[in-house]
Amino acid sequence: MTSRNAFLDALACSRRSSELDHVDDLFGFLIGSWDIDAMLHGADGQVRRTHGEVHASWVLEGRAIQDLFIFPRPADRTSGGAGPGDRYATTIRTYDRERAAWRVLFINPAAVATNAELIARRDGKAIAMEGHLADRTPIRWRYDDVTEKSFHYSAHRLSGDGRTWQMYLEILGRRVG
């Protein structure tokens, strides 16, 4: 077995840990692969559309959920590296017993300013997340209209005036397979 295979085998898990049986499984719906349509909303009102993919799995003995969040798709990229607004990132979600909520850590090495830390809780049928970007800008992320085959995701940040929330990312996901 190669060290790469050993790493992947040790990381991924087929199910959540029994330690989390009592926990509201907010993000279990993500497990699997998704095609996504992403709309990046600029401060100038321009919207850039792109296609991508999300792959998610239970990890760390089923105590966390991790995804790969990619857009545009690697085959669709016009250059070798990431362009402005592109994502080749990961999100790690772990349950915080003290807060009775999920911690969400988003890491995008190609654009560190988009890194984020949030706390997630159920909001009716939706999932509401609040936190901040790497530069401490307050953010709100949300999953709405979640089904087994689709979801709607939106991300807002507090504007420079500190009074209005501006959408900067919207994603429509469709399950693969």
SVG drawing of the C-alpha trace seen along z (x, -y; Angstrom):
<svg xmlns="http://www.w3.org/2000/svg" viewBox="-39 -53 43 55">
<polyline fill="none" stroke="black" stroke-width="0.4" points="0.0,0.0 1.3,-3.5 1.5,-6.2 -1.1,-8.1 -3.5,-5.2 -2.8,-4.7 -3.5,-8.4 -6.8,-8.4 -7.9,-5.1 -7.1,-6.6 -8.8,-9.9 -12.1,-8.8 -14.8,-6.9 -18.0,-5.3 -20.3,-6.5 -20.5,-9.0 -19.1,-8.0 -21.6,-6.5 -20.3,-9.4 -22.5,-11.7 -25.7,-9.6 -27.5,-12.2 -26.3,-15.1 -28.4,-16.9 -26.7,-15.7 -26.8,-19.1 -24.3,-18.2 -24.9,-14.5 -26.9,-15.4 -23.6,-16.5 -22.0,-13.1 -21.3,-12.1 -20.6,-14.0 -22.3,-17.1 -22.3,-19.1 -22.7,-22.8 -23.5,-26.0 -21.8,-28.9 -22.6,-32.6 -20.0,-35.0 -21.6,-38.4 -19.1,-41.3 -19.4,-44.5 -20.0,-46.3 -23.2,-44.2 -21.5,-42.0 -22.3,-38.2 -19.7,-35.7 -21.1,-32.2 -19.1,-29.0 -19.6,-25.2 -17.9,-23.1 -18.1,-20.1 -18.3,-19.2 -17.1,-15.9 -17.9,-15.2 -17.2,-12.3 -17.2,-11.5 -13.6,-11.7 -11.5,-11.3 -13.2,-8.1 -16.6,-9.6 -16.2,-12.6 -16.1,-15.2 -17.3,-15.9 -14.9,-17.2 -15.5,-18.3 -13.5,-19.4 -15.1,-22.5 -14.0,-23.1 -14.9,-25.7 -14.4,-26.0 -13.9,-22.3 -10.1,-21.6 -10.8,-20.6 -12.5,-24.0 -9.7,-26.2 -8.1,-28.4 -4.8,-28.7 -2.7,-26.3 -3.6,-28.1 -6.7,-29.5 -8.1,-32.7 -9.9,-35.4 -12.8,-33.9 -11.9,-30.3 -12.0,-27.7 -10.0,-24.5 -10.7,-24.4 -11.8,-22.2 -14.3,-22.6 -14.1,-20.7 -17.1,-20.5 -16.9,-19.2 -19.5,-19.1 -18.7,-21.3 -20.3,-19.7 -20.0,-22.8 -21.9,-25.0 -24.2,-22.3 -23.4,-23.5 -21.2,-22.6 -17.9,-24.4 -17.2,-25.1 -13.6,-25.8 -13.3,-26.7 -9.7,-26.8 -8.9,-28.0 -5.1,-28.0 -5.3,-29.8 -7.1,-32.8 -6.5,-33.0 -8.8,-36.0 -11.7,-33.7 -10.8,-31.4 -13.6,-31.4 -14.6,-30.2 -18.3,-29.8 -20.8,-28.3 -23.7,-26.3 -27.1,-25.6 -30.5,-24.5 -32.8,-27.3 -36.2,-25.7 -35.5,-23.5 -32.4,-25.5 -28.9,-25.5 -27.6,-28.9 -24.0,-29.7 -22.4,-32.8 -18.8,-33.7 -16.0,-35.7 -13.6,-35.7 -9.8,-35.7 -9.8,-39.5 -12.5,-39.4 -15.3,-40.5 -18.6,-39.2 -20.3,-36.6 -23.5,-34.6 -23.7,-31.4 -26.9,-29.4 -28.2,-26.1 -31.8,-26.3 -34.1,-24.0 -32.0,-20.9 -33.2,-17.6 -31.5,-14.3 -30.8,-15.5 -30.3,-19.3 -29.5,-22.3 -29.3,-26.0 -26.4,-27.8 -25.8,-31.5 -23.0,-33.5 -23.3,-37.1 -20.7,-39.5 -21.2,-42.6 -20.5,-45.6 -17.9,-48.2 -20.5,-50.5 -21.3,-47.8 -25.0,-48.1 -25.9,-46.0 -25.3,-42.4 -24.2,-41.7 -24.4,-38.4 -21.0,-37.3 -21.6,-33.7 -24.6,-31.6 -24.5,-27.9 -27.1,-25.4 -26.1,-21.8 -27.3,-18.6 -26.3,-15.2 -24.2,-13.1 -25.3,-9.5"/>
</svg>
